[in-house]
Amino acid sequence: MESGAAPWAALGRVQTELGARCTGTLIGPRKVLTAAHCLVAPGAERWVRPSSVHFLLGYRQGAWRGEGRASSFVTGPGFDPVSRTPAGADWAILTLAAPLPNDAALPLLGIELLSGTPLMLGGYQQDRPEILLADISCQVLGGAVHDGRPLLIHDCGGTRGTSGGPVLARGSDGAWAVAGVAVAASRARALGLAVPIAALRQASERAGE
């Protein structure tokens, strides 16, 4: 996909100085949405230092439109970096040390998704990590509750590296918005799990934010 065109202009590569690479979405001038397991130090089963996390907005073959270093991050309540579970808490929001262009940011979806709702999923997959790939013709298959936490089931294709990428759906205004955060995919067929945006909102409300 063309990383400078909407809605893909909000996406970028999340990478740590320890070598981990995932996908993230700019949702505000200093806010990046990604998966919590992307922030676990490889082989150490602990969180990386926020300052070691970089977000490269619009990354493509060694170039990018904007770069930010995290000053802090929050993860889904109850997510364990050792077991990397539960899946329903596998989300994180990075706060960048300095703002990036806000005109690229995507809004969070404010409506409930029904089975059959059209979706798109973009990310930096492990087999083509230098460019942004996307499944632009997939859909909601349903929902599930695991360990008391909601999950969105979809049939969007994506390999490792797409973790943290946005599951996109059209809002009531017809514009693309972030409906969920991709956290897992089946190796056998096109079947994936995402944390729905509603779960992030619920966590924020419980925290009094």
C-alpha atoms as one frame of an Amber mdcrd trajectory, in Angstrom:
protein
   0.000   0.000   0.000   1.066   3.627  -0.490   2.083   4.628   3.036   1.351
   8.305   2.412  -2.281   7.834   1.390  -5.265   7.718   3.755  -5.964   5.727
   5.843  -2.492   4.174   5.658  -0.749   7.480   6.392  -1.377   6.882  10.114
   0.584   3.626  10.170   4.224   3.132  10.987   6.717   0.611  12.245   7.166
   0.172  15.994  10.623  -1.111  16.812  12.793  -1.452  19.884  16.535  -1.197
  20.236  16.514  -4.910  21.118  15.268  -5.804  17.646  11.523  -6.303  18.084
   9.373  -5.023  15.201   5.620  -4.557  15.013   3.073  -2.151  13.558   1.548
   0.899  15.215  -1.093   3.510  14.443  -0.918   7.210  15.151  -4.145   8.115
  16.996  -3.058  11.563  18.207  -0.066  13.908  17.916   1.805  11.996  20.638
  -0.192   8.750  20.873   0.521   5.478  19.062  -1.637   2.375  19.407   0.064
  -1.037  19.169   0.108  -4.493  20.797   1.473  -4.959  24.318   3.492  -8.057
  23.427   5.530  -5.919  21.033   7.013  -4.161  24.065   8.311  -7.293  25.789
  12.100  -7.653  25.690  13.003 -10.671  23.534  14.087 -13.571  25.735  13.901
 -11.501  28.912  10.160 -11.701  29.684  10.060  -8.112  30.911   9.021  -4.748
  29.509  11.539  -2.798  27.464  12.473   0.708  28.534  10.102   3.257  26.945
  13.034   5.259  25.599  14.150   2.230  23.567  10.899   2.210  21.575  10.792
   4.085  18.261   7.857   4.783  15.965   8.646   5.368  12.300   5.600   6.966
  10.674   5.075   5.987   7.048   8.067   3.640   7.014   9.018   2.351   3.566
  12.323   0.786   2.555  14.490   2.622   5.062  12.737   6.003   4.836   9.912
   7.538   6.873   7.885  10.730   7.141   8.219  11.174  10.876  10.030   9.591
  13.792   9.171   9.526  17.472  10.720   8.028  20.587   8.423   6.874  23.384
   8.613   8.659  26.718   6.169   6.239  28.359   3.562   3.617  27.579   0.536
   1.984  29.162  -0.632  -1.557  28.483  -3.903  -3.408  28.881  -4.667  -4.012
  32.575  -3.584  -7.501  33.596  -1.379  -8.235  30.594   1.503 -10.475  31.723
   4.811  -9.997  29.862   5.947 -13.485  30.902   3.034 -15.463  29.457   2.053
 -12.705  27.023  -1.568 -13.179  27.987  -4.479 -12.582  28.143  -5.074 -11.758
  24.488  -7.888  -9.391  25.424  -5.410  -7.158  27.261  -2.773  -7.258  24.535
  -2.798  -3.572  23.672  -0.580  -0.615  24.440  -0.558   3.123  23.889   2.794
   4.817  23.456   3.236   8.439  24.447   5.866  10.034  22.225   8.418  12.521
  23.523   7.465  14.994  20.772   4.356  15.309  18.570   4.082  14.060  15.012
   1.812  15.577  12.316  -1.725  15.187  13.646  -3.314  15.296  10.192  -2.206
  11.689   9.706  -3.867  10.387  12.886  -6.843   8.039  12.702  -9.879   8.240
  15.008 -11.080   5.356  17.166 -14.300   3.725  16.028 -17.329   4.683  18.068
 -19.863   2.140  16.830 -20.396  -1.572  17.469 -19.360  -3.980  14.725 -21.645
  -6.737  13.486 -20.659  -9.989  11.767 -20.056  -9.328   8.087 -18.885  -5.740
   8.561 -16.166  -4.971   5.962 -12.681  -4.495   7.386  -9.114  -3.764   6.332
  -5.881  -4.693   8.088  -2.466  -3.239   7.354   0.982  -3.893   8.733   4.649
  -4.642   8.245   4.642  -8.399   7.771   7.701 -10.507   8.507   8.014 -11.688
   4.909   7.971  -8.104   3.539   9.072  -5.921   6.486  10.250  -2.979   4.384
   6.855  -2.087   2.910   3.297  -1.778   4.153   1.029  -4.634   3.123  -2.722
  -4.794   3.653  -5.746  -7.015   3.287  -8.392  -4.632   1.974 -11.209  -7.140
   1.561 -11.958  -8.930   4.803 -14.702  -8.861   7.402 -15.853  -9.401  10.955
 -16.579 -13.057  11.691 -17.905 -12.491  15.175 -16.878 -11.872  18.729 -15.656
 -13.942  21.655 -14.983 -13.540  25.358 -11.792 -15.080  26.735 -10.770 -14.731
  30.374 -13.612 -12.284  30.742 -12.273  -9.993  28.009 -13.831  -9.342  24.600
 -12.077 -10.225  21.365 -12.920  -9.489  17.747 -12.642 -12.416  15.316 -11.893
 -11.542  11.683 -10.658 -13.167   8.491  -8.070 -10.543   7.543  -4.769 -12.002
   6.400  -1.557 -10.997   8.152   1.649 -12.630   9.356   3.966 -11.883  12.258
   4.903  -8.207  12.219   1.318  -7.167  11.604   0.812  -7.415  15.370  -0.260
  -4.045  16.712  -1.636  -3.041  13.329  -5.076  -1.490  13.043  -8.192  -3.387
  12.095 -10.036  -0.675  10.180 -13.766  -0.201   9.644 -15.874   2.663   8.383
 -17.560   4.799  11.000 -21.028   6.331  10.875 -19.578   9.195   8.817 -18.192
   6.792   6.222 -14.552   7.496   7.108 -12.094   4.798   8.117 -11.421   4.446
  11.835  -9.551   2.038  14.112 -11.903  -0.762  15.169  -9.320  -2.935  16.906
  -5.697  -3.891  17.441  -4.447  -7.053  15.710  -2.871  -9.391  18.261  -2.865
 -12.933  16.834  -3.391 -14.876  13.617  -3.862 -18.502  12.641  -1.092 -20.088
  10.614  -3.485 -22.560   9.026  -6.046 -20.166   7.554  -7.083 -16.534   7.378
  -8.374 -16.130  10.907  -7.261 -13.459  13.315  -7.944 -11.990  16.718  -8.040
  -8.319  17.605  -8.712  -6.372  20.773 -11.790  -4.250  20.018 -11.567  -0.517
  20.668 -14.477  -0.856  23.110 -12.153  -2.808  25.426  -9.708   0.115  25.526
 -12.522   2.521  26.296 -13.747   0.319  29.141 -10.267   0.120  30.629  -9.916
   3.907  30.465 -13.279   4.377  32.161 -12.347   1.971  34.974  -9.108   3.904
  35.464 -11.052   7.158  35.612  -9.338   8.608  32.550
